Amino acid sequence: MSDPLAKLISLTAHQTQNGGTDKLVLARDGIEIEGPISMGTGDEFDFDKQDLVPFQQQLELVLIAEHPGQGPSNLGSVIIRADELNRGQLTQQFRGGGALYDLAYKVI
Protein backbone atom coordinates (compact mmCIF):
# COMPACT_ATOMS: atom_id res chain seq x y z
CA MET A 1 0.00 0.00 0.00
CA SER A 2 1.36 3.42 -0.89
CA ASP A 3 1.66 6.32 1.52
CA PRO A 4 -1.36 8.61 1.88
CA LEU A 5 -1.36 12.05 0.28
CA ALA A 6 -2.70 15.28 1.76
CA LYS A 7 -4.53 17.53 -0.69
CA LEU A 8 -4.67 21.04 0.77
CA ILE A 9 -7.85 22.81 -0.38
CA SER A 10 -8.14 26.20 1.31
CA LEU A 11 -7.01 28.39 4.19
CA THR A 12 -9.60 30.80 5.64
CA ALA A 13 -8.77 33.70 7.97
CA HIS A 14 -11.43 34.16 10.64
CA GLN A 15 -9.15 36.42 12.72
CA THR A 16 -5.67 37.64 11.90
CA GLN A 17 -2.98 37.96 14.54
CA ASN A 18 -3.11 41.72 14.94
CA GLY A 19 -6.45 42.51 13.27
CA GLY A 20 -4.66 43.70 10.13
CA THR A 21 -2.92 41.62 7.49
CA ASP A 22 -0.85 38.54 8.30
CA LYS A 23 2.01 37.45 6.06
CA LEU A 24 1.85 33.67 6.41
CA VAL A 25 4.04 30.67 5.68
CA LEU A 26 2.77 27.10 5.90
CA ALA A 27 5.57 24.71 6.82
CA ARG A 28 6.29 21.04 7.40
CA ASP A 29 9.36 19.93 9.37
CA GLY A 30 10.75 23.46 9.11
CA ILE A 31 10.41 23.44 5.31
CA GLU A 32 8.08 25.94 3.63
CA ILE A 33 5.21 24.32 1.73
CA GLU A 34 3.36 27.49 0.76
CA GLY A 35 3.90 31.20 1.20
CA PRO A 36 4.36 33.89 1.93
CA ILE A 37 0.61 34.48 1.72
CA SER A 38 -0.90 37.84 2.74
CA MET A 39 -4.31 37.44 4.39
CA GLY A 40 -6.74 39.68 6.21
CA THR A 41 -9.78 38.72 8.27
CA GLY A 42 -12.37 37.08 6.01
CA ASP A 43 -9.87 36.20 3.25
CA GLU A 44 -9.64 32.71 1.75
CA PHE A 45 -6.60 31.27 0.00
CA ASP A 46 -7.12 28.38 -2.44
CA PHE A 47 -4.34 25.82 -2.82
CA ASP A 48 -5.20 25.15 -6.49
CA LYS A 49 -1.58 24.78 -7.61
CA GLN A 50 -0.25 23.07 -4.47
CA ASP A 51 1.22 19.61 -5.04
CA LEU A 52 -0.09 16.66 -3.08
CA VAL A 53 1.89 16.22 0.14
CA PRO A 54 2.99 12.61 0.84
CA PHE A 55 3.28 11.43 4.43
CA GLN A 56 3.22 8.24 6.46
CA GLN A 57 1.36 8.01 9.81
CA GLN A 58 0.78 11.73 10.30
CA LEU A 59 1.66 15.11 8.87
CA GLU A 60 2.14 18.17 11.09
CA LEU A 61 1.66 21.52 9.40
CA VAL A 62 2.63 24.76 11.15
CA LEU A 63 1.27 28.22 10.30
CA ILE A 64 3.77 31.03 10.89
CA ALA A 65 3.13 34.79 10.72
CA GLU A 66 6.03 36.95 9.57
CA HIS A 67 5.72 40.65 10.43
CA PRO A 68 8.46 43.12 9.42
CA GLY A 69 10.67 44.17 12.31
CA GLN A 70 9.47 41.29 14.49
CA GLY A 71 10.42 37.65 14.78
CA PRO A 72 8.19 34.96 13.28
CA SER A 73 5.14 34.00 15.35
CA ASN A 74 3.76 30.45 15.45
CA LEU A 75 0.00 30.60 14.88
CA GLY A 76 -0.49 26.93 15.71
CA SER A 77 -0.29 23.57 14.04
CA VAL A 78 -2.60 20.86 12.75
CA ILE A 79 -2.02 17.13 12.53
CA ILE A 80 -3.30 15.33 9.44
CA ARG A 81 -3.53 11.59 10.09
CA ALA A 82 -3.36 8.59 7.76
CA ASP A 83 -6.62 7.23 9.26
CA GLU A 84 -8.44 10.23 7.70
CA LEU A 85 -8.01 8.53 4.30
CA ASN A 86 -11.12 8.72 2.09
CA ARG A 87 -13.19 10.67 4.65
CA GLY A 88 -13.85 13.52 2.23
CA GLN A 89 -13.11 17.16 2.92
CA LEU A 90 -12.05 17.84 6.51
CA THR A 91 -11.31 21.07 8.38
CA GLN A 92 -8.95 21.84 11.25
CA GLN A 93 -8.06 25.12 12.91
CA PHE A 94 -4.81 26.95 13.50
CA ARG A 95 -5.16 28.92 16.78
CA GLY A 96 -2.42 31.05 18.27
CA GLY A 97 -1.24 34.59 18.85
CA GLY A 98 -4.84 35.84 18.73
CA ALA A 99 -5.32 34.41 15.22
CA LEU A 100 -7.82 31.85 13.98
CA TYR A 101 -7.50 30.13 10.60
CA ASP A 102 -9.32 27.11 9.10
CA LEU A 103 -7.47 24.65 6.87
CA ALA A 104 -9.63 22.50 4.57
CA TYR A 105 -8.00 19.35 3.18
CA LYS A 106 -8.51 15.75 2.04
CA VAL A 107 -6.43 12.64 2.59
CA ILE A 108 -6.32 10.51 -0.55
N, CA, C and O atoms as a DFTB+ gen file, in Angstrom:
432 C
 N C O
     1  1       0.851      -1.186       0.000
     2  2       0.000       0.000       0.000
     3  2       0.889       1.240       0.000
     4  3       1.868       1.306       0.743
     5  1       0.555       2.201      -0.816
     6  2       1.360       3.416      -0.894
     7  2       1.000       4.373       0.240
     8  3      -0.048       4.248       0.873
     9  1       1.885       5.319       0.475
    10  2       1.665       6.317       1.518
    11  2       0.480       7.208       1.153
    12  3       0.237       7.465      -0.026
    13  1      -0.261       7.683       2.164
    14  2      -1.362       8.612       1.883
    15  2      -0.823       9.964       1.412
    16  3       0.342      10.298       1.627
    17  1      -1.687      10.718       0.776
    18  2      -1.359      12.047       0.277
    19  2      -2.341      13.049       0.857
    20  3      -3.543      12.786       0.910
    21  1      -1.839      14.192       1.290
    22  2      -2.699      15.278       1.756
    23  2      -2.907      16.240       0.598
    24  3      -1.949      16.698      -0.025
    25  1      -4.171      16.542       0.317
    26  2      -4.531      17.533      -0.690
    27  2      -5.056      18.745       0.057
    28  3      -6.168      18.720       0.584
    29  1      -4.253      19.815       0.106
    30  2      -4.675      21.039       0.769
    31  2      -5.670      21.759      -0.146
    32  3      -5.423      21.910      -1.342
    33  1      -6.789      22.198       0.423
    34  2      -7.849      22.811      -0.382
    35  2      -7.897      24.318      -0.182
    36  3      -7.792      25.074      -1.148
    37  1      -8.055      24.763       1.066
    38  2      -8.142      26.203       1.306
    39  2      -7.732      26.555       2.732
    40  3      -7.771      25.726       3.641
    41  1      -7.339      27.812       2.891
    42  2      -7.013      28.390       4.190
    43  2      -7.881      29.628       4.339
    44  3      -7.834      30.523       3.495
    45  1      -8.677      29.688       5.410
    46  2      -9.597      30.799       5.638
    47  2      -9.218      31.536       6.907
    48  3      -9.023      30.923       7.957
    49  1      -9.113      32.862       6.807
    50  2      -8.767      33.700       7.966
    51  2     -10.041      34.175       8.648
    52  3     -10.788      34.981       8.091
    53  1     -10.288      33.675       9.853
    54  2     -11.425      34.157      10.642
    55  2     -10.992      35.337      11.509
    56  3     -11.783      36.241      11.780
    57  1      -9.732      35.320      11.939
    58  2      -9.154      36.417      12.723
    59  2      -7.648      36.417      12.497
    60  3      -6.988      35.401      12.718
    61  1      -7.107      37.535      12.064
    62  2      -5.666      37.636      11.897
    63  2      -5.017      37.916      13.249
    64  3      -5.699      38.216      14.229
    65  1      -3.700      37.813      13.284
    66  2      -2.977      37.955      14.541
    67  2      -3.162      39.326      15.174
    68  3      -3.407      39.434      16.376
    69  1      -3.044      40.374      14.364
    70  2      -3.114      41.721      14.938
    71  2      -4.313      42.515      14.427
    72  3      -4.371      43.733      14.600
    73  1      -5.268      41.830      13.800
    74  2      -6.447      42.513      13.274
    75  2      -6.228      43.144      11.922
    76  3      -7.176      43.629      11.303
    77  1      -4.986      43.148      11.446
    78  2      -4.662      43.701      10.130
    79  2      -4.424      42.582       9.139
    80  3      -5.256      41.689       8.980
    81  1      -3.284      42.637       8.476
    82  2      -2.916      41.619       7.494
    83  2      -1.772      40.783       8.040
    84  3      -0.781      41.316       8.538
    85  1      -1.919      39.456       7.942
    86  2      -0.845      38.539       8.303
    87  2      -0.121      38.105       7.037
    88  3      -0.747      37.843       6.009
    89  1       1.195      38.030       7.120
    90  2       2.005      37.448       6.061
    91  2       2.356      36.051       6.557
    92  3       3.105      35.902       7.522
    93  1       1.817      35.030       5.898
    94  2       1.853      33.668       6.408
    95  2       2.741      32.744       5.599
    96  3       2.907      32.905       4.390
    97  1       3.306      31.770       6.299
    98  2       4.041      30.673       5.684
    99  2       3.493      29.386       6.293
   100  3       3.355      29.281       7.512
   101  1       3.185      28.420       5.455
   102  2       2.766      27.103       5.900
   103  2       3.962      26.177       5.747
   104  3       4.533      26.069       4.661
   105  1       4.343      25.507       6.832
   106  2       5.572      24.711       6.815
   107  2       5.345      23.302       7.348
   108  3       4.402      23.029       8.091
   109  1       6.249      22.424       6.936
   110  2       6.292      21.035       7.398
   111  2       7.749      20.721       7.732
   112  3       8.632      20.886       6.890
   113  1       7.996      20.275       8.945
   114  2       9.357      19.930       9.368
   115  2      10.341      21.067       9.108
   116  3      11.486      20.827       8.728
   117  1       9.891      22.309       9.315
   118  2      10.750      23.465       9.113
   119  2      10.951      23.856       7.662
   120  3      11.708      24.782       7.370
   121  1      10.280      23.161       6.744
   122  2      10.407      23.445       5.311
   123  2       9.117      24.081       4.820
   124  3       8.030      23.551       5.048
   125  1       9.240      25.216       4.147
   126  2       8.081      25.943       3.626
   127  2       7.364      25.120       2.565
   128  3       7.984      24.621       1.625
   129  1       6.049      24.985       2.727
   130  2       5.210      24.321       1.727
   131  2       4.530      25.365       0.850
   132  3       4.418      25.199      -0.364
   133  1       4.082      26.437       1.483
   134  2       3.364      27.492       0.762
   135  2       3.639      28.826       1.434
   136  3       3.745      28.900       2.658
   137  1       3.753      29.873       0.642
   138  2       3.898      31.204       1.203
   139  2       5.099      31.929       0.640
   140  3       5.883      31.365      -0.124
   141  1       5.234      33.170       1.021
   142  2       4.356      33.890       1.933
   143  2       3.015      34.234       1.292
   144  3       2.930      34.542       0.103
   145  1       1.975      34.170       2.116
   146  2       0.608      34.478       1.723
   147  2       0.168      35.669       2.579
   148  3       0.322      35.630       3.799
   149  1      -0.369      36.711       1.976
   150  2      -0.904      37.840       2.744
   151  2      -2.405      37.653       2.884
   152  3      -3.118      37.514       1.890
   153  1      -2.886      37.651       4.136
   154  2      -4.312      37.438       4.388
   155  2      -4.829      38.383       5.452
   156  3      -4.158      38.643       6.451
   157  1      -6.020      38.890       5.231
   158  2      -6.739      39.684       6.214
   159  2      -7.958      38.910       6.684
   160  3      -8.316      37.892       6.092
   161  1      -8.594      39.386       7.742
   162  2      -9.781      38.725       8.270
   163  2     -10.835      38.582       7.180
   164  3     -11.167      39.548       6.492
   165  1     -11.360      37.363       7.028
   166  2     -12.373      37.078       6.009
   167  2     -11.809      36.585       4.694
   168  3     -12.567      36.128       3.840
   169  1     -10.483      36.663       4.501
   170  2      -9.873      36.202       3.247
   171  2      -9.807      34.680       3.200
   172  3      -9.742      34.013       4.232
   173  1      -9.824      34.142       1.970
   174  2      -9.637      32.714       1.750
   175  2      -8.570      32.521       0.689
   176  3      -8.585      33.183      -0.348
   177  1      -7.644      31.610       0.956
   178  2      -6.595      31.272       0.003
   179  2      -6.864      29.860      -0.505
   180  3      -7.027      28.933       0.289
   181  1      -6.912      29.693      -1.833
   182  2      -7.115      28.381      -2.442
   183  2      -5.778      27.786      -2.850
   184  3      -4.948      28.458      -3.462
   185  1      -5.576      26.525      -2.509
   186  2      -4.336      25.824      -2.823
   187  2      -4.431      25.111      -4.173
   188  3      -4.001      23.964      -4.294
   189  1      -4.984      25.770      -5.178
   190  2      -5.200      25.149      -6.488
   191  2      -3.934      24.546      -7.082
   192  3      -3.983      23.461      -7.662
   193  1      -2.814      25.225      -6.948
   194  2      -1.582      24.783      -7.610
   195  2      -0.643      24.039      -6.671
   196  3       0.480      23.713      -7.056
   197  1      -1.079      23.765      -5.452
   198  2      -0.249      23.074      -4.470
   199  2      -0.180      21.581      -4.809
   200  3      -1.203      20.944      -5.058
   201  1       1.039      21.033      -4.814
   202  2       1.217      19.605      -5.039
   203  2       0.624      18.813      -3.880
   204  3       0.451      19.335      -2.779
   205  1       0.320      17.562      -4.142
   206  2      -0.092      16.661      -3.078
   207  2       1.090      16.458      -2.139
   208  3       2.234      16.406      -2.590
   209  1       0.833      16.345      -0.852
   210  2       1.894      16.216       0.141
   211  2       1.890      14.778       0.670
   212  3       0.960      14.382       1.372
   213  1       2.935      13.985       0.334
   214  2       2.989      12.613       0.839
   215  2       3.400      12.592       2.314
   216  3       4.160      13.444       2.773
   217  1       2.885      11.610       3.036
   218  2       3.280      11.430       4.431
   219  2       3.021       9.986       4.818
   220  3       2.456       9.218       4.038
   221  1       3.434       9.618       6.023
   222  2       3.218       8.235       6.461
   223  2       2.109       8.190       7.508
   224  3       0.940       8.220       7.124
   225  1       2.396       8.122       8.779
   226  2       1.360       8.013       9.806
   227  2       0.628       9.339      10.043
   228  3      -0.596       9.372      10.177
   229  1       1.399      10.426      10.092
   230  2       0.781      11.732      10.305
   231  2       1.641      12.825       9.703
   232  3       2.835      12.646       9.465
   233  1       1.009      13.953       9.466
   234  2       1.657      15.114       8.872
   235  2       1.331      16.312       9.753
   236  3       0.161      16.645       9.942
   237  1       2.356      16.961      10.291
   238  2       2.138      18.167      11.085
   239  2       2.451      19.379      10.229
   240  3       3.548      19.500       9.683
   241  1       1.483      20.272      10.116
   242  2       1.661      21.524       9.397
   243  2       1.620      22.663      10.407
   244  3       0.786      22.674      11.313
   245  1       2.525      23.616      10.243
   246  2       2.632      24.758      11.147
   247  2       2.359      26.032      10.351
   248  3       2.859      26.195       9.238
   249  1       1.562      26.936      10.930
   250  2       1.274      28.221      10.302
   251  2       2.064      29.292      11.041
   252  3       1.940      29.437      12.257
   253  1       2.873      30.039      10.305
   254  2       3.769      31.034      10.887
   255  2       3.458      32.400      10.295
   256  3       3.342      32.547       9.079
   257  1       3.325      33.399      11.162
   258  2       3.133      34.786      10.716
   259  2       4.481      35.482      10.750
   260  3       5.225      35.378      11.725
   261  1       4.788      36.195       9.672
   262  2       6.030      36.953       9.572
   263  2       5.667      38.427       9.440
   264  3       5.091      38.840       8.433
   265  1       6.003      39.218      10.454
   266  2       5.720      40.648      10.429
   267  2       7.044      41.403      10.415
   268  3       7.922      41.111      11.226
   269  1       7.206      42.375       9.506
   270  2       8.463      43.120       9.416
   271  2       8.865      43.721      10.760
   272  3       8.035      44.276      11.480
   273  1      10.147      43.602      11.084
   274  2      10.672      44.170      12.314
   275  2      10.415      43.331      13.546
   276  3      10.815      43.709      14.647
   277  1       9.750      42.194      13.381
   278  2       9.473      41.289      14.486
   279  2       9.913      39.886      14.091
   280  3      10.060      39.586      12.906
   281  1      10.118      39.037      15.073
   282  2      10.424      37.649      14.775
   283  2       9.176      36.916      14.317
   284  3       8.064      37.405      14.520
   285  1       9.342      35.744      13.697
   286  2       8.187      34.964      13.278
   287  2       7.361      34.527      14.484
   288  3       7.898      34.326      15.573
   289  1       6.065      34.382      14.284
   290  2       5.142      34.003      15.348
   291  2       4.383      32.748      14.923
   292  3       3.740      32.734      13.873
   293  1       4.459      31.692      15.740
   294  2       3.759      30.451      15.445
   295  2       2.273      30.636      15.740
   296  3       1.895      30.944      16.871
   297  1       1.434      30.449      14.728
   298  2      -0.004      30.597      14.881
   299  2      -0.696      29.253      15.096
   300  3      -1.917      29.151      14.971
   301  1       0.075      28.238      15.416
   302  2      -0.485      26.929      15.711
   303  2      -0.135      25.895      14.669
   304  3       0.489      26.188      13.649
   305  1      -0.554      24.676      14.955
   306  2      -0.292      23.571      14.040
   307  2      -1.519      22.677      13.961
   308  3      -2.385      22.704      14.836
   309  1      -1.580      21.891      12.908
   310  2      -2.604      20.864      12.751
   311  2      -1.896      19.555      12.429
   312  3      -0.816      19.541      11.838
   313  1      -2.524      18.465      12.827
   314  2      -2.016      17.134      12.531
   315  2      -3.000      16.463      11.580
   316  3      -4.173      16.286      11.909
   317  1      -2.516      16.094      10.406
   318  2      -3.304      15.331       9.441
   319  2      -2.870      13.883       9.600
   320  3      -1.678      13.581       9.550
   321  1      -3.838      12.983       9.793
   322  2      -3.528      11.589      10.091
   323  2      -3.882      10.657       8.930
   324  3      -4.816      10.916       8.170
   325  1      -3.125       9.581       8.811
   326  2      -3.364       8.592       7.764
   327  2      -4.749       7.967       7.879
   328  3      -5.329       7.583       6.863
   329  1      -5.300       7.853       9.104
   330  2      -6.619       7.234       9.258
   331  2      -7.762       8.147       8.792
   332  3      -8.929       7.767       8.885
   333  1      -7.438       9.339       8.293
   334  2      -8.444      10.227       7.697
   335  2      -8.629       9.945       6.205
   336  3      -9.367      10.652       5.518
   337  1      -7.956       8.915       5.715
   338  2      -8.009       8.528       4.304
   339  2      -9.456       8.305       3.864
   340  3     -10.227       7.621       4.537
   341  1      -9.805       8.893       2.731
   342  2     -11.115       8.725       2.086
   343  2     -12.298       9.173       2.945
   344  3     -13.398       8.640       2.799
   345  1     -12.092      10.137       3.831
   346  2     -13.189      10.666       4.649
   347  2     -13.759      11.964       4.073
   348  3     -14.555      12.641       4.724
   349  1     -13.352      12.303       2.860
   350  2     -13.853      13.521       2.226
   351  2     -13.135      14.750       2.741
   352  3     -12.070      14.654       3.349
   353  1     -13.729      15.906       2.492
   354  2     -13.111      17.164       2.916
   355  2     -13.243      17.327       4.422
   356  3     -14.328      17.178       4.985
   357  1     -12.119      17.637       5.066
   358  2     -12.050      17.836       6.509
   359  2     -11.527      19.237       6.797
   360  3     -10.904      19.855       5.934
   361  1     -11.772      19.739       7.993
   362  2     -11.306      21.068       8.383
   363  2     -10.699      21.002       9.777
   364  3     -11.250      20.370      10.679
   365  1      -9.564      21.658       9.940
   366  2      -8.948      21.838      11.247
   367  2      -8.584      23.308      11.400
   368  3      -8.507      24.049      10.420
   369  1      -8.361      23.718      12.651
   370  2      -8.062      25.123      12.915
   371  2      -6.647      25.330      13.425
   372  3      -6.122      24.548      14.218
   373  1      -6.047      26.412      12.941
   374  2      -4.810      26.954      13.503
   375  2      -5.251      28.024      14.491
   376  3      -5.980      28.941      14.111
   377  1      -4.826      27.931      15.754
   378  2      -5.158      28.925      16.781
   379  2      -3.869      29.309      17.488
   380  3      -3.138      28.445      17.973
   381  1      -3.596      30.583      17.547
   382  2      -2.421      31.048      18.267
   383  2      -2.169      32.510      18.016
   384  3      -2.496      33.028      16.948
   385  1      -1.585      33.185      18.997
   386  2      -1.240      34.592      18.852
   387  2      -2.440      35.473      18.560
   388  3      -2.295      36.528      17.943
   389  1      -3.637      35.054      18.997
   390  2      -4.840      35.836      18.732
   391  2      -5.446      35.585      17.363
   392  3      -6.460      36.190      17.016
   393  1      -4.836      34.693      16.572
   394  2      -5.317      34.411      15.217
   395  2      -6.147      33.132      15.190
   396  3      -5.996      32.259      16.045
   397  1      -7.019      33.036      14.200
   398  2      -7.822      31.846      13.981
   399  2      -7.967      31.622      12.482
   400  3      -8.528      32.454      11.770
   401  1      -7.461      30.500      12.017
   402  2      -7.502      30.126      10.603
   403  2      -8.051      28.713      10.467
   404  3      -7.755      27.856      11.298
   405  1      -8.844      28.457       9.435
   406  2      -9.315      27.112       9.101
   407  2      -8.538      26.591       7.906
   408  3      -8.338      27.307       6.925
   409  1      -8.098      25.334       7.991
   410  2      -7.471      24.653       6.868
   411  2      -8.398      23.539       6.427
   412  3      -8.724      22.653       7.217
   413  1      -8.829      23.572       5.167
   414  2      -9.632      22.503       4.573
   415  2      -8.695      21.625       3.752
   416  3      -7.823      22.125       3.042
   417  1      -8.887      20.296       3.858
   418  2      -7.995      19.354       3.180
   419  2      -8.697      18.009       2.998
   420  3      -9.764      17.768       3.564
   421  1      -8.086      17.151       2.209
   422  2      -8.512      15.753       2.041
   423  2      -7.274      14.885       2.166
   424  3      -6.160      15.318       1.870
   425  1      -7.486      13.655       2.609
   426  2      -6.431      12.639       2.586
   427  2      -6.851      11.613       1.560
   428  3      -7.911      10.997       1.669
   429  1      -5.991      11.435       0.548
   430  2      -6.323      10.505      -0.554
   431  2      -5.248       9.446      -0.699
   432  3      -5.349       8.579      -1.568
